[in-house]
């Protein structure tokens, strides 16, 4: 766009070129000064009185320097976010997925441990021995099923009070507490091997329950915390996806370590829990050292606007810092206003339809049968004729495929909507389940149906995790 001065007076540009050049310089300097003043005033309006107190701590810096970090400071900010995300991954996300898969490949080893802990004895009579062996087998199967399922029961409990802990204690404190919850759970499972016979199974089950509570809390807390620390836009979505990667990636790690040649034997299975305890402890130390409190919690819940601005000033750039302060200000105002209760919301048709869709999606996700693959895939593969070792490797392969599906779904979401991807995933998953049921029912009549069963399991795992398994975690 041309300058109005040149448009209204073109003859001056010809006759007094030197004067016009000087005027240009003056205009540029005035525009720069006005821009600085506008940035300063906008920052003062948005950040309230607490922002002024933060800026006054260093009077030698201008307001623009306070908002806009230098190049060195910006790279340090990115490094800090990555470090906090890695610590959260090691202390909360990886243990969530790891403890889902740790009972899969070494299943027979754990059952032998349960059997030895109960001290079951058989009589000398062959008839009574066969009956007692069958009864003992059923008892061990029942106890093992309870031990496996306790993690999911604990996860349900953890989900119920995650929001309360995050708003009451703060995101950072809740993350630290949940890391110690995981550490307590794996320590109980580890200690069960060395406890007296009567306490071994109860300790193992208690550890599974405690780990489940941590898993339930982490499923909501980790995406919440990292999403509030990360900048808005694609970067924030990447940080929020860290937990999904840990949830899926921890399972193949646990299954690989659970091989009999690694830690999945009677002599070394306690090292499975030592390994993940080291990961949790390392991540916990990282959170203590570098993790800040969430600026959303500080500004909106704790009413500590000054501290929230300090955190944002160390994590953001001028492009989004002012906008986030404005958003926090609006969120704080909305929180102070009275919100409708649950009964009032249920009277709204739009709320009821949305709630119904959400419940159906999450309920279908859990009831579709993916947990049977996560916990019992090795047993399923052995049932179709594979050897013990090949069945374990097949389980690890399915788990790796589940992890890879995350990275496949990311570019697909950019091309198609989440709704289309979810519907397509659900349709193919249903088809795979129908074919899997048929192949397992008639596998005795044709040998090739055993290989078809394996193929349908692999397709089921991939298609499930491509859509409904990951988009709504």
N, C-alpha and C positions, 0 to 999 in steps of 0.2 A: 504494500500500500504506500502511495506517495505521501510526503509530508504536506500538510495544508499550507504551510508557509511557502513552499515552492510552487504550489498550485495557484495561489492567489497572486504571487509576485514572481513571475518567471523572468522578468527583465533584470531583477537584482542578481540572479544567478550568473548572467552574462557580464554585467558591468562590475559587480563587486564579488568576484569568485572567492577572494581571500576572506572577506567578511562572512560569506555563507559557510565556508569550511569551519570558521571559528564558531559560528552559530550551531553547526552540526555537532561539534564537540561539546558545546554547552548543553545542547538538548540531550545528548547521550548521557552526560553526567547527571542531568536532572532526572532522567528516567531511571537511572540506576539508584539514585537516592530515594525516589518515590517508591521503587520496588522494595527497597530495604525497609522503608517505613511501613508499607502495606504488609509485608511479612511479619514485621514486629507487632503491628496492631492486631493482625489476625491471630497471631499466637497468643497475645494477651487476652483477647476476647474468649477464645475457646478454652484455654487451660485454666481459667478461674484464678483466684488469688494464690492458690498453692503453687501454680506454675511460676508465678512471679518470685515466690520465695526460693524455688529451686534455681531459677536463673540468677538470683542475687548472690548465690554462693561464690560465684567467680565473676567479679565485676569487670575484669579485663577482657572477657569474651563478649562478643555481640550476641544478640538474640539469634541471629542466623547461625552462628557457630554452635550455639547450644542445641539447635534443632538438627543441623546438618553435620554429621560426623565427617571427619576427613577420610581419605582413602584408607589409611592404616586402621582407623577406628572402624570403618565399615567392614573390612575383612575380618577384624576381630569379632565383630558382632556376629557375622555368619558362622565363624568358627565356634562361638559360644553356643549358638542354637544347635549346630550339628553335635557338639559335645553333649548337650543336655538330652537331645534325642537319642544318642547312643546309650547314655546312662539309663534312660527310661526303657530302652529296648532291652538292655541286659538285666535290669532289675524287675521289670514287670511283664513286658511283651513276650520275650523269649521263654521265661518260666511258664507262662500261660499255655503256649503251644507245646513246650517240652513235656509237661506233665500230662498232657492229653495222650501223647504217643509213647510215654515211657513204659506203660504196662502192656504194650502190644506185642512186640517181638519176644520179650522174655516172659511171656505169660506162663509157660510150663514151669519155669524156674520159680516164679512166685507161688504157684500152686504147690509145688514141692515144699516150699518154705512154710506155707500154711499147714500142709499135711504134717510136717515135722513138728510144727509148733503145737498142734493139737495132740501129738503123741498117739495117733491112732494105731491100734494093734489088731491083728487078725488071729483067730483061733486056729487050731490044728486041723479041724474038720474041713474037708474040701467043700462040702455043701454050704456050711455056715460061713466059710471064708469067702466064697463067691458072693453070698448075700451081703456080708459086711463090707466087702470091697465096693459093691455097688452103692451101698448106703453112704460109705465114706466119700465116694466120688461125688455123689449128689450133694453132700454136705460141703465139700470143698468148692464145688461149682457155685453153690448158693453164697458162700462167704466171699468168694472171689467176685461174683457179680455185685454184691453189696459194696465191696471195696472200690470197684471201678466206678460205680454209680454215685458214690459219695462225693466225688469231685463235682458232678453236675448239681447235686443237691446243695453243696456249699456255694456254687456259683449263683444259684437262685437267691440264696440268702444275701450274698454280697451285693447283688444288683439292687436289692431293696433299699439299702441305706447308703449307696454311693453318693447320691445327690446331697443327702444330709451331711455326710462327712466333708464333701468338697466345699459346701457353703459354710459349714460351721468351723472347720479347722483350717480351711484354705487348701488350694490344690497342691502346693508343695508339701505341706505337712501330711496331707493324705497320701501322697505318693511315697513319702518316706515310711509312713506307718504300714502301707500295703506291701512295700518291699520287705519289711521285717516280718509281716504275716507270711509271705512266701518262704522266708528263711526259716521261720518256726516250723512250717509244715514239712519242708524237706528234711529238717533236722529230726523231726518225729519219725519220719519214714526211715531215715538212716539208723536211728537209735533202736528201731524195732528189731533189728537183727541181733543186737547184743543184749536185749532185755530178757528177763526171765520168761520162761515158756508161756506162762499165763497172761503176760502183758504184750507179747509180740504182735498178735493180730489186732488187739485194741489200739495199740500205738500206731500201727500202720494205717488203720482206718481213720484214726484221729488226724494223722498227717494228711491223708487224702482230703478229708473234710476241710481242714484249715487251708490247704492249697486251693480248694474249690472256692472258698470265700475270697481269697486273693485274686483268683481268676475272674470272678464276677465283678469285683471292684475295678480291676484293671481294664475290663472290656469297655467301660464308660469313662473312667478317669483319665487314662493315658491319651485317648484322642481329644478329650476336653482340654487337658493341660497343654499338650503340644500345639493344638489348634489355636489356643489363646496366646501362646508365646510367638507363634510364627506370624509373618506378615500376611496380609490378605492376598488372595489371588492363587495362582497355581502353586506357589511355594507353601502356602498354608495347607493346601490339599495334600501335598507330598508328606509334610510332617504329620498330618492327621492319619496318614495311611501306614505309619510306622508300626502300629500295633497289629494291623492285619498281617503284615509281613512276618512279624514275630510269631503270631498265632499259627500261621501256616508253616513257616520255616522251622519252628522249634520241633515239630513232629518228626520230620525225617532225621533231624539230628539225634533225637532220643531213640528212634528206631535203629539207627545205625550203631549207636553206642550200646544198644540192647542186644546186639548179636552175641551169641555164645562165645565167639572168639575175641570179643572186646570186653564188655562188662556184664553181659547177660548170663553169667553162669553162677552156680551156687556159691562159689568162693569170692566173687567180686561184685555182686549186684548192688551192694551198698555204695559203690563208687559212682553209680548212676546219679545218686542224690548229692554226692560230694561235688561232682562236676557242676551241676546246676546251682549248688550253694555258692560255689566260687563266682559264677556269673552274677548271681544276685548281690553278693557282697561287693563285687567290683562296681556294679551299677549303683548300689546304694552310696558308696563312697563318692562316686562322681556326682550324684544328686546333692549330697551334703556340701560338696565343695563349690559347685558351679551353678546349680539350679536356682533361679530367682522365683519369687512368688508371682503368680499370674497377675498381670495388670488389671484384668477384668475383676478378679476377686478384690484386689486392693481398692479399686475405684468405686465399684458398684456395691459390693457387700460390706467391706470393712470401712468404707468412707475415708480412705487414706489417699486423697487425690495426689498429694505431693509425692508419696512413694510410688504410686502408679506411674506418674510422669517420669520419675527417675528411671524406672524399669523400661518404659517405652523409649526414652531417650537413648538408652544403651542398646536397644534391639531394633530400632527403626531408622529410616531415612526421612528426609523432608517430604518425599513424595506421598507418604501415607501417614505420617505422624499426626498431622493436624486433623485429618479425617477420622482417625481412630479416636482421638480425644473427643471429637464431636459425637462420635457414636457411643462412647462410654458415658458421656454426659446425658445423652438421650436415654440410654439404658438405665442410668441411675434414676432419672425422672420417672420412667415407666415402672421401676421397681417400687417407688414410693406410692404410686397410685394403687388403689384397691383393685385386685383382679377377681374375676368371677370364680365361683367355686365349681367343683366337679359336677354337681347336680345341674347347675346352670349351663355348663358347657354341654352336658349330655342332651339338653333340650334343643341344641342347635343341630339341624340335619347335616350341615357340612362337617361338624366335629364328629358326629356319630359315624358317618361314612368313612372319614379318614381314620378314625380309631379302629373300625372294623377291618379296613384294609391292612392296617399295620399289624393287628393281632393275627390275621390270617397269614400274612407273609412270614412273620416270626414263628408262628405255630407250625406252619408247613415246613419251614426251614429245619426245625428241630425234630419233627416227626417223620421226615422223609426217609430216614434211615442212615444218614451220613455218620452218625455216632457209632453204629455197628461196624462201619468200615474203619473208623478211627481206632476203635478198641479191639475189634475181633477180626480184622482182615487176614491176619496170619492163620488163624483157625479156619477161616472160610477158604483160603487158598489150599490149605492142607486137605480140606474136605472134598476138593475136586481132583485130588490125586497127586498134588505136588509134594515133593519132599519137604522136610522141615526147613532146610536151608533155603531152598528155592522159594518157598512160601514167605520166608522172612524178607528175602530180596524183593519179592513182588510187592510186599507191603511198603517197603521203603520206596520203591518206584512209584507207587500210587501217591504216596505222601509228597514226593518231589514234584510229581505232576500237578498236585494241588497247589503247591507253591508257585510253579511256573504259570498257572492259570491267572494269577494276580496280575502279572506283567502283560499277559495277553489281553486282559479285560480293560486295562488302562487306555490303550489307543482305541479300543472298540467303543468306549464310553464317549470319546470325542466325536465319533462318527455317527453313532446312533444314540437314542435316548436311553436312559436307565430303564424306563418302562418296557421298551421293545426288547432290550437285552434280557431283562428279567423274565418276560413272557416266553422268549425263545428258549432260555435256559430251563425254565420250568417244563415246557413242552417236551424237549428232548430228554430231560431227566425222567419224566413220567414214562416215556417210551422205553428208555433203558431199564427202568424198574420192571415193566411188564415183560420185556424180553428176558431179564435176569430171572424173574420168577419162573417163567416157562422152562428155561434152560436148566435151572436147578431142580425142577420137579421131574423132568424126563431125562436127566443125565445118565441114569442107569441103562436106558434103552439104546443110547448111542454114545460112543466114546468121544466123538468130536464136540459134543455139547459141553464137556468140561472146559475145552479151550474157548468155546463161545461164552461160557460163564465168566471166565477171566477177562475176555474182551469187553463184555457188558459192564463189569465192575469198573474197569479203567475208564470207559466212556462215561459212566455215571459220575465218577469222581470228578472228571474234568469238566463236564457240562454243569454239574451242580456248582462247583467253585467258580466257574466262569461268570455266573450271574447271581442266582439267589443266595449262594453261599458266601459271597463277599460284599455285594452291594449293600446288604442290610446287617452286617456284623456290628 
